Amino acid sequence: MNEWIAEMGTFLVQTTIVMALIGLGLLLVARTKQEKESDLKLYIEPLNDQRRRRVRRLRLTAALPGGRKSC
């Protein structure tokens, strides 16, 4: 009986370690994916701002002198 309890304990410890390692692996993958997505957002937002500024400058340049106040 003692041998069975020792083997069951060893099995449970090994299973717990394997599950913890799998959980850590999934956590690392999710964290890496989240960091990559946030990096993309940081680059996209400044590009959108640059595009808006260029469009506004083009409109001001192409507008008639009296129409510049409306933009």
N, C-alpha and C positions, 0 to 999 in steps of 0.2 A: 504494500500500500504506500509506503514512504517513497519507494522508487517511482511509482506512478505520479505522485504529487510533485516530486522533483522534476520529472520529465514534463509534466503539464506546466509547471512554473517556467521552465526553460523555454518551452514553446510559446507561452504568452509573452515573455520578455522579448524573444526574437521577433514575434509578430508585431509587438508594439514598436520596436526599433525600425522595422521595415516600413510600417505605416507612417511613422514620424518622418523618415527619410523621403518617402513619396510626397507627404504633405509639404515638406520644405522645398522639394523640387518644384511642385506646383506653385508654391508661393513665389519662388524666384522667377519662374517663367511669367507669372502674372505681373510681378513688379517690373520686370524688364520690358514687357509689352506696354505697360502704362507709361514708363519713362520715355519710350520711343514715341508714343502718341503725343505726349506733352511737348516733346522737342519739335514735332511737326507743327503743332499749333503755334509755337513761338516764332517759327519762320514764316508761316502763312499770314499771320496777322500783320507784321510789318510790310509784307508784300502787298497786301490789300490796302494798307494805308498809303504806300507809295503810289499805287495805281490811282487811288482817289485824288491824291495831290496832283498827279500828272493830268488827269482828266479835267480837274478844276482849272489848272493853269492853261490847258489848251482851250477850254471854253472862254476864259478871260482874254486870251490872246486873239481868238477868232471873233469875239463879240465886238459890236460897235462901241465906240467910246462912251456913248450914253447908256448902253445896255450892261455895262460892267457892274453896276451897282446891284443888279438883280440876282447875281450868282452868290 
